[in-house]
Amino acid sequence: MSPGDEQAHADDASGGYAGGGHTRTRLPGGDPYGGARRGGRSSSRGLVTVVGVVVVLIAAIAFANRGGSSSGSAGGSGADSGSGGGGGDRAQSAPTAATGTKPVGTSTSGIPAGFAHTEQGAQSAAANYSVSLGSTDMFHTATRHTIVDTLYTDAAATKLQGPMDRAYSATFLNRLGLDADGNAPKGSTFVSRVVPVGTTVRDHTDSTAEVDVWYLGLIGMSGQASTDPVTTSWKTWTFALKWSDGDWKIVSDSQKDGPAPVPGDDKAATSDEISKAIEEYGGFTYAR
């Protein structure tokens, strides 16, 4: 997604972020989540594109790669970015069930690390990296720097830090309803999560891998005063990985929409229920 797409979404009256002076439309009912039932096809929120960290990340990568680079840029299509020559080939089918191999037992700065030097290890790394890059930690300068330095190659991290800092500006955070330090208002809970559904290898050599992560994204502000409830979206995140310093590291990455299932007729939760769920349900360490 381009920076222009981000601006267009932010300017939309019903999907704008908190702050910035845009008109918002509350969902039916007293609670912003309202308990309103969503029809299978009638709600525009059902397929709304996830924004926030995903958009900023892609915009930052595209900015950093501007001017040409030998590695795949974020502006390219998902299957075309990355290393190796197999980007245009159809990925081989892979079982949807987990292999049974245990997740890694080590971490760096709280991020799973030490993935196997195999195709499975590359898939596990990509899944876990998407979770970190889609977390609320990306909205705080110190933790964002740590995540980028940990997950990307040294060259990629050096290129990205400046553009990312500019992308996560106080103005942008304000539009999300956050203060300049990335904190939510008192009584509200900011939600940003990536939930991997599956992975597949597009290309693999002894030193490189291109992995797709199909995921469900959650983003929004949960709170009684929120006009931007937590919504969901489906995307595919493509990672070009390189084996470096005993682990898989990101060289470049890109995203594309979908595949998205038809929205169900689930009753929307209240803001209190969403906030409680975010606090009570922790994430996983993903292994292929």
N, C-alpha and C positions, 0 to 999 in steps of 0.2 A: 504494500500500500504506500502511496506517495504522500509527502507532506500536504499536498493539495487535498487529497482524500480526507486527511485528518481534519483539515480546516472545514471542509464541507460538512462533515459529520458534526463537528462542534457547533456549527452555525444552525443546524437543524433545530427547529423549535421544540420538538418532542424528545430529542435525544441529546440535547446539549448538556455540557458539564456544569456543575455548580460554579458560580462566579462568572464573570465576563459579561453580565448584563443581558443574557439571552432569555427569551420567554420559555417557560417550561410548562408542560402539561402533566398533571398528576394522574395516576391511575385511579379508576373508580374506587370509592370507599374512603374512610377516614385515614387509614394507614396508606402510605405511599405504595406499599405492596398490595394492600387492599383486600387480599383474598379473592380478587377478581379472577374469573376463569378465562383462560385464553383459548379461543377457537383454534382448530387445527391449522387454518391458513389465514385467519382474519387479522391477527396481530402482527404489526410491523416489527414489534420488539422480538418476536420469536426468531427472526433471522438477522437481527441487527449485528453489524460488524463489530467485533471486539476491538476496542481502542485502548488508549492509555499506553501501557508498557510495550505492547506489541507494535503499535504505530510508531512510537518514539524510537524504539530499537531499530526498526527498519529504516526510518528516516535518517537516523544517526549513521547507520552502516552505509546507506546510499551516499550520504554527505562525505563520509570518510573515504569512500572508494572513488569519489568524483575525480576525474582526471585520468582514469585508467589504472588498471591493476591486473596482474596476471592471475589473481585469484578471482573466483566468482563473486559478483557484486549482488547486493540486495535488490537491485533494480531488475534483475533478470528473472526468468521464470524459475519456479521451484526446481524442476528437474534439470535445468541447464546450468545452475550454479554449482561451484564446487570443483573438486579435483577429479582426475581420471577422465577417461573418454567415454564412459558409458552413460552419460547423463540423458541421452536421448532414447536409451533402450527401456523397454518395459521391465519393471522390477519383477524378479522371480517371486512366485507365491511363497508365502511363509506361514507356518501354522499360527493360528491366533492364540493358542494356549501358551502359557509360559513354559520355558524349557525345563524348569525345576532347579536351575543353577541358583545358588543363593546370591543375594545382593552383596555388594562390596562391604567390607568391614571397616574401612578406613574413611577418613574425610579430611578435607582441607578447608579451614575457616568455616566449618559446619556444612560444607558441600560434599556430597559423596565423591570419592576419588579412588584411584587405583583400579580402574576398569581393565578387564582382560584384553590382551592384544589379539583379539579375534573379532569376527563379524558380530557375534553376540555382544561382546564387550562394547563395540562401537554403538550398537543400538541402545544398550543400557545407558551409556554415557549421554547420548543425544536426548533420551527421555528425561533423565535427571537434570540435564542442563536446561531443557525447556522449562522445567518447574522453577528453577532458580531465576531464570531470566523473566519469568512471568509472575514473580512474587512481588509483594509490597516492599521488599527490601530494595528493589530497584528505584524506589522513589526517595530514598535517603542517600545523600552523597557518599558517605563513608562506606556503607554496605554495598552500594552500586560499584564503587571502585574496586572493592574486594572481589565481588562476583566477576567482573570483567577481567581483572588480572588473573583470577583463578581459572576461568573457563576458556579464555582465548589464548592463542599463541602470543608470545611477547610482541611480535610485530603488529598483530591485529589489535591487541589491547592498547598499545601505544597510539595507534591511529584513531581508536574509537573514544578514548576517555574525554578528550576535549569536546568533540561534537556531541557526545552524550550529555555532558554537563550543560552545554548550551540548550540542548533539546529539553532537558528536565528543568526548565527555567521556572522562576517563581510565578510567572504569568501562566505557564502551562499547568503547574500544580494548582494554582488558584481556580482554574477552569474545571479541575477535578474535584474541587471542594476542599483541597488540602492547603495547609499554610506553607510558607517558604521552605520549611524544613521537611515537608512531606508528611506532616501529621494531620489526622482527621480532627474535626471539631469535637469538643467534649460531648459525649453522649451518642456519637456516631462511630461506625466502624467502616473503614475503607477496605474494600475487597478486591483483590487481584490475584487470581489463581489460574494455573494451567494444569489440566488433568489429562495426561496422556492416555489415549485409548488403544493405540497400537503403533508399531514401528515397522519399517521395512528398509532393506539395504538397496540403494540404487546402484552403487558401485563400491568395490572394495579391492584394495591391494594390501601389501604388507605394511605400508606406511600411510595410506590414506583411506578414507571412507566417505561415502555420501549417503546420509540416512534421512529418511522422511519420518516425522513424528506427527501422527494424526491426533488432534487433541480437542478437548472441550475447554473453552475459556470462560472465566467468570470475572466480571468487573462492574464496579458501581459503588455507591455509598449507601450503607444500611443505617437508618436512623429515622426517628419520627419526623424530623424536619427535612429529610432528603427528598429532592425532586428528581433524583437520578438513581432509581433502584438498581439493584444488582441484576444484570442481564447475562445471557449466555450466548456464545457463538462458537462455531466450529471452523477450524482451520487446519492446514497442513504446514508444518515447519520443516524446511530442508536445511540440514547442517552439512557443511563440508568440513570434515575432520582430518587432523594430521596427528600421527603418533609422535609425540614429543616429550622428552623428559620422563619417560615411563608412564605416560597416560595419553588418552585422546584429548586433543585441544581443538577448539573451533578456529578455522581459518576464515570462514564467511558463512552467512546464513541468509535465507530468504523465506517468504511466506506466501501462501495463496489461500483463497477462501475455500471452505468445504473439505470434503463432502459433508453436507448437513442433512440430517434426517428430518422428516416432517415433524414439526412441533406437536407435542401431545396436548391433551386437554387437562393438564395438571393444574390444580389450584395453587395460585401464587402464595408463597409464604409471607407472613408479616415481617416487618423490619426486625422485631425482637427475635423472631424465630431464625432469621438469617444470621443476625449477630451472634446468637447463642451457638448456632451450628459452626460458624467460623471459629469461635473460641474453643469449642469442644472437640471438633474433628480435625486432627492433625493430618499432615501429608504422609506420603510413602517414599521409600527408596525403591525406585523402579529397576527391575532386572528383566531382561528378555528371556 
